[in-house]
Structures are given as structure tokens and as C-alpha cells.
């Protein structure tokens, strides 16, 4: 279906896919608010999650993973992950307290936060619901992989470079410096390594969650690889406790 994305003073034409979704990337700034129309009629948004986010002039921004970084998802075990998604309601899903507390402190500075995940667009409503529960998680743009069928979901038929390409796009469309937050279950460490190697002056620090009591050999090897970067990195566990306000202050100083 053809639609128009209308900003304060411009309109951009695109069309929806077979699932009703659409994507449009612009190499320019736009003025809010945004409306969506078809044949002159304004289309009503049925979601209660914001459809637009203004970019703030903050000291630094955040790019964070979701699964096993914001919320326990068991991504290392595909069957357990699907079981958790299918049978555990959002209100019973467990947040990662370190990331929750860290983002709560960062959000006080009005920083730009972007969530980039290999989670499928199928899960948008679930993630929307979870974020809006009383976890004090800031609402942020959700960059999710395209819609997948059940067969594609079971056999993990996701675009392999989605996260790297999306983070690169964010960096290319902004001038801000960022921290990266992820975990050690999938490819966050290798992706963040390549991002920080390509943009050494734009990445202030990398935070990686340790998901198991013991690190496996490949996780330890990748962690050692991260240590070769000029960008500092920090390995944390779910309940690691640090002075988040001081950490945010240090990052603001680093961003100068």
C-alpha cells in the first residue's frame, strides 16, 4: 500500500510490505511531528509506543542490544528462547538490573538511546509492553530485524549483518559519540570490535554482560581481542554494582 510520511514541512512517499510494515531511511534531518497518510486520509497509529523520537544535543549517546542485555532471553539456546517468548508473559520476564540502572542514570542526561537487536519485528508488541512495565526503562527507538515466519524463526534465518549495518547507519547519520552495551551470548563482542575499529573516535566505551558464571574459551578470546582496542571496555554481570552516576559523569568528560 502506498503511504506518505509527512513531517512539519515535507512529505516522503513509500509503501508497506506484505505484513503492513515499511522502512524509509533519509540522509537528512526532519522536523517533528510526523503523520502517515494514504490517499489523503490520516492513518491512525494503533500502538501506544511513541512513533517518533527527537534527537537531543547530549554529551553522548547509547546503542544497546536488547536480548540478554536489557531482558533475559536465553539467546544461546534457540529452543529455550522460543519457549520463553511463547510461554512467559512479559510481566514475568526478568530485566538485566545492571543495564536497567545504568540506562536510568543515563536517561537523566536526556541522552539519545537506540536499541538495536537481532530480535524479529514479530516481537515488537512484546518488547513494547515489557519496556513500558514499571522497570524504569527509557522508551527508545527499536531497530529490529525484518518480520520472520515461524519456520524462519525456528531455523534462525535472520540477516547476519543486520546489527553491524544498523549501528553503522546510526553513526553515519549522527555526529555524536556513543557507548555500546551488549552481551557475550551471540556476536555483540565481534560486532562491537569492528565498529570501534572503524570509528575509534566515536565509541567512548564498550560494556559487555557476562551471561554465565564461567566464560567459555571463545568468549574469553573475544574479550581479549576487545582489549587490543584503544576504546576501553567493561565486562559486567546482571547484578554488578557500580556508581552509575559517577560512570555517567566520567563518560561525559570522555566525550569532550
Backbone torsions as a table, in degrees:
resi	resn	phi	psi	omega
1	UNK	NA	128.0	177.9
2	UNK	-72.6	137.5	177.9
3	UNK	-139.1	160.1	174.9
4	UNK	-113.6	131.4	172.4
5	UNK	-96.8	112.6	-174.2
6	UNK	-104.8	125.7	173.6
7	UNK	-102.2	-169.8	-177.6
8	UNK	-59.8	-36.2	-175.6
9	UNK	-136.6	8.5	-179.6
10	UNK	-143.5	160.6	174.2
11	UNK	-131.5	144.7	-178.4
12	UNK	-131.2	132.2	-175.6
13	UNK	-95.7	137.7	173.6
14	UNK	-151.4	-169.7	177.5
15	UNK	-148.2	156.6	-178.7
16	UNK	-83.3	156.8	176.4
17	UNK	-90.4	-169.6	-175.6
18	UNK	-63.9	-20.7	-178.9
19	UNK	-101.2	6.0	179.4
20	UNK	86.6	3.1	179.5
21	UNK	-92.0	164.1	176.3
22	UNK	-153.2	159.5	178.0
23	UNK	-144.2	135.0	-180.0
24	UNK	-143.5	121.4	179.1
25	UNK	-109.8	129.7	-179.2
26	UNK	-118.6	136.3	177.5
27	UNK	-91.4	51.2	-179.7
28	UNK	-161.8	162.9	175.1
29	UNK	-82.2	151.3	176.5
30	UNK	-128.3	159.5	-179.5
31	UNK	-104.0	128.7	177.9
32	UNK	-79.5	158.0	9.3
33	UNK	-85.2	173.2	179.8
34	UNK	-116.9	139.9	171.2
35	UNK	-133.2	158.7	-179.3
36	UNK	-123.1	128.1	-177.6
37	UNK	-129.2	155.8	174.3
38	UNK	-138.4	122.0	-178.2
39	UNK	52.3	38.0	176.1
40	UNK	85.6	-7.2	179.8
41	UNK	-100.0	134.2	179.0
42	UNK	-75.3	129.0	179.2
43	UNK	-86.6	133.0	-178.2
44	UNK	-83.2	133.5	175.4
45	UNK	-79.1	129.3	-178.2
46	UNK	-95.6	-1.6	179.9
47	UNK	-97.5	150.1	175.9
48	UNK	-96.4	3.1	175.0
49	UNK	-83.4	142.8	-178.2
50	UNK	-56.9	146.0	177.9
51	UNK	-100.3	-4.1	177.9
52	UNK	-148.3	151.1	-179.6
53	UNK	-136.4	124.4	178.8
54	UNK	-78.6	139.1	177.3
55	UNK	-79.7	129.3	-179.0
56	UNK	-99.2	151.9	178.0
57	UNK	-89.3	67.8	-176.7
58	UNK	-96.4	169.9	-176.9
59	UNK	-64.0	-38.3	179.4
60	UNK	-155.0	164.4	177.8
61	UNK	-116.7	174.0	-177.7
62	UNK	-128.5	133.4	168.6
63	UNK	-118.8	116.2	-173.8
64	UNK	-124.0	141.9	167.7
65	UNK	-70.4	170.0	177.9
66	UNK	-112.9	-64.4	-176.0
67	UNK	-64.0	124.0	179.7
68	UNK	65.1	11.3	172.1
69	UNK	-119.5	-45.3	173.5
70	UNK	-100.4	-32.3	-173.4
71	UNK	-142.8	137.8	178.8
72	UNK	-68.1	121.6	-173.8
73	UNK	-131.5	-9.3	177.6
74	UNK	56.9	48.0	-175.9
75	UNK	-68.3	-17.7	179.0
76	UNK	-73.9	-15.7	-179.5
77	UNK	-124.6	101.6	-171.7
78	UNK	-61.5	-40.1	-179.7
79	UNK	-67.3	-40.7	178.9
80	UNK	-67.5	-36.5	178.4
81	UNK	-62.9	-47.8	-179.6
82	UNK	-63.8	-38.8	178.0
83	UNK	-62.9	-42.0	179.8
84	UNK	-65.1	-44.7	179.2
85	UNK	-62.2	-40.3	-173.1
86	UNK	-78.2	-36.3	-168.2
87	UNK	-119.4	-6.8	178.3
88	UNK	-106.0	113.8	-178.3
89	UNK	-65.1	152.7	-176.5
90	UNK	-53.5	-37.1	-177.5
91	UNK	-68.5	-13.5	177.4
92	UNK	-104.1	-3.6	175.8
93	UNK	-72.8	145.9	-174.1
94	UNK	-99.8	127.8	175.3
95	UNK	-77.0	161.5	173.1
96	UNK	-90.1	110.2	-168.7
97	UNK	-64.3	-35.9	178.4
98	UNK	-58.7	-51.2	-177.8
99	UNK	-65.4	-40.8	178.8
100	UNK	-58.5	-50.1	-178.1
101	UNK	-67.7	-36.2	179.4
102	UNK	-65.4	-48.1	-179.2
103	UNK	-66.9	-31.6	176.5
104	UNK	-62.5	-42.5	178.2
105	UNK	-68.3	-41.1	179.8
106	UNK	-65.3	-38.2	-176.3
107	UNK	-62.8	-24.6	178.2
108	UNK	-65.5	-22.3	179.5
109	UNK	-90.0	3.9	-178.9
110	UNK	61.0	34.9	-179.8
111	UNK	-73.1	153.9	174.6
112	UNK	-78.2	123.9	-179.3
113	UNK	-118.8	130.2	178.4
114	UNK	-123.5	131.6	175.7
115	UNK	-104.5	117.1	-177.7
116	UNK	-119.2	121.3	-172.0
117	UNK	-142.6	150.8	170.8
118	UNK	-76.7	-3.7	174.5
119	UNK	-56.1	144.7	-176.0
120	UNK	-78.8	153.1	175.7
121	UNK	-59.2	-22.4	175.3
122	UNK	-53.7	-29.7	-172.2
123	UNK	-94.3	9.4	-176.4
124	UNK	-56.1	-47.0	-176.8
125	UNK	-62.6	-40.2	178.5
126	UNK	-63.3	-47.0	179.9
127	UNK	-65.9	-39.4	176.0
128	UNK	-55.7	-50.1	-178.4
129	UNK	-61.9	-44.5	-177.7
130	UNK	-63.0	-46.0	-178.1
131	UNK	-62.3	-34.9	-176.8
132	UNK	-86.5	-0.4	170.8
133	UNK	-68.7	172.8	-174.9
134	UNK	-78.5	57.6	177.2
135	UNK	-105.4	-5.5	-177.6
136	UNK	64.2	24.9	174.2
137	UNK	-76.7	133.1	178.4
138	UNK	-71.0	142.3	173.2
139	UNK	-72.7	133.5	-175.5
140	UNK	-147.0	159.2	175.0
141	UNK	-57.7	135.2	179.3
142	UNK	-107.5	114.9	176.4
143	UNK	-101.8	105.5	-175.3
144	UNK	-116.8	155.2	178.6
145	UNK	-67.4	159.9	-176.8
146	UNK	-58.8	160.6	178.5
147	UNK	-54.3	136.8	179.3
148	UNK	-122.9	146.4	171.6
149	UNK	-75.1	168.5	179.8
150	UNK	-59.2	-42.1	179.6
151	UNK	-62.7	-44.2	178.3
152	UNK	-63.8	-37.3	-179.9
153	UNK	-64.9	-45.7	-177.9
154	UNK	-64.4	-40.4	-176.3
155	UNK	-96.3	14.4	172.5
156	UNK	53.2	54.2	179.9
157	UNK	-91.8	57.0	-179.7
158	UNK	-98.2	150.9	174.8
159	UNK	-61.2	123.8	-170.8
160	UNK	-68.9	-29.9	-175.5
161	UNK	-101.9	15.1	-175.6
162	UNK	-56.7	-49.1	-174.3
163	UNK	-66.7	-44.6	179.0
164	UNK	-61.2	-45.7	-178.0
165	UNK	-66.3	-37.7	-179.4
166	UNK	-68.7	-44.5	178.9
167	UNK	-63.8	-41.2	176.9
168	UNK	-59.6	-41.5	179.8
169	UNK	-63.4	-43.0	178.1
170	UNK	-60.5	-45.2	-179.4
171	UNK	-64.4	-37.4	-178.7
172	UNK	-73.7	-23.4	-178.7
173	UNK	-94.3	-3.3	179.0
174	UNK	-129.9	169.1	176.4
175	UNK	-111.8	-0.2	-171.7
176	UNK	-76.7	157.5	170.8
177	UNK	-91.0	152.5	-172.8
178	UNK	-135.0	158.1	161.4
179	UNK	-107.4	152.7	178.7
180	UNK	-115.6	132.2	179.2
181	UNK	-123.3	128.1	-179.5
182	UNK	-154.0	-160.0	-179.0
183	UNK	-142.4	177.0	-173.7
184	UNK	-103.3	17.9	-176.3
185	UNK	-84.6	-33.8	-175.8
186	UNK	-120.8	-113.6	-171.8
187	UNK	-118.9	15.8	-177.0
188	UNK	-57.7	-43.0	-175.4
189	UNK	-64.8	-42.8	-179.0
190	UNK	-71.6	-37.6	177.4
191	UNK	-64.4	-46.0	-179.2
192	UNK	-66.9	-33.4	175.6
193	UNK	-59.3	-48.1	-178.5
194	UNK	-68.2	-36.8	177.5
195	UNK	-63.8	-48.2	-179.2
196	UNK	-67.4	-29.9	176.3
197	UNK	-68.9	-38.2	-178.4
198	UNK	-78.0	-32.6	-177.2
199	UNK	-126.1	62.1	-174.5
200	UNK	-62.4	-26.7	-179.3
201	UNK	-89.5	-3.8	-176.8
202	UNK	-107.3	-17.2	-177.7
203	UNK	-105.1	114.3	-176.8
204	UNK	-77.9	-41.8	-174.8
205	UNK	-164.4	150.7	178.5
206	UNK	-116.3	129.9	178.6
207	UNK	-116.0	126.1	-177.9
208	UNK	-123.4	127.3	177.3
209	UNK	-84.8	131.1	173.2
210	UNK	-85.2	117.8	-171.9
211	UNK	-90.2	-18.8	179.9
212	UNK	-120.9	165.8	179.0
213	UNK	-64.3	-35.6	179.9
214	UNK	-119.8	141.4	176.9
215	UNK	-82.1	136.4	174.6
216	UNK	-77.0	165.1	-175.1
217	UNK	-57.6	-45.2	-177.8
218	UNK	-67.5	-30.8	177.1
219	UNK	-69.9	-42.2	178.3
220	UNK	-65.0	-39.9	179.0
221	UNK	-64.0	-40.4	179.4
222	UNK	-69.2	-35.6	176.9
223	UNK	-63.3	-41.6	177.9
224	UNK	-64.4	-33.8	177.6
225	UNK	-65.4	-40.2	177.1
226	UNK	-61.0	-32.7	-178.4
227	UNK	-67.9	-14.5	179.2
228	UNK	-80.6	-10.2	179.8
229	UNK	-78.1	158.2	171.6
230	UNK	-75.7	-19.8	177.6
231	UNK	-75.6	125.9	178.5
232	UNK	-69.9	154.7	179.2
233	UNK	-139.2	159.3	-174.6
234	UNK	-141.9	124.9	179.3
235	UNK	-96.5	122.1	-177.7
236	UNK	-127.1	160.7	172.9
237	UNK	-108.0	169.4	-174.8
238	UNK	-52.0	-43.3	-174.6
239	UNK	-107.8	21.4	174.0
240	UNK	-58.6	136.8	-179.3
241	UNK	-115.0	122.9	173.6
242	UNK	-133.7	170.9	175.0
243	UNK	-81.5	94.3	-174.3
244	UNK	-64.8	-37.6	179.7
245	UNK	-63.4	-39.5	178.5
246	UNK	-69.0	-37.8	178.4
247	UNK	-62.7	-42.6	178.1
248	UNK	-63.3	-41.1	177.6
249	UNK	-61.9	-41.4	178.7
250	UNK	-64.3	-40.2	179.7
251	UNK	-66.2	-37.9	177.7
252	UNK	-63.0	-38.4	177.2
253	UNK	-66.6	-41.9	179.0
254	UNK	-62.6	-30.5	-175.4
255	UNK	-76.6	-14.3	-178.8
256	UNK	-67.4	NA	NA
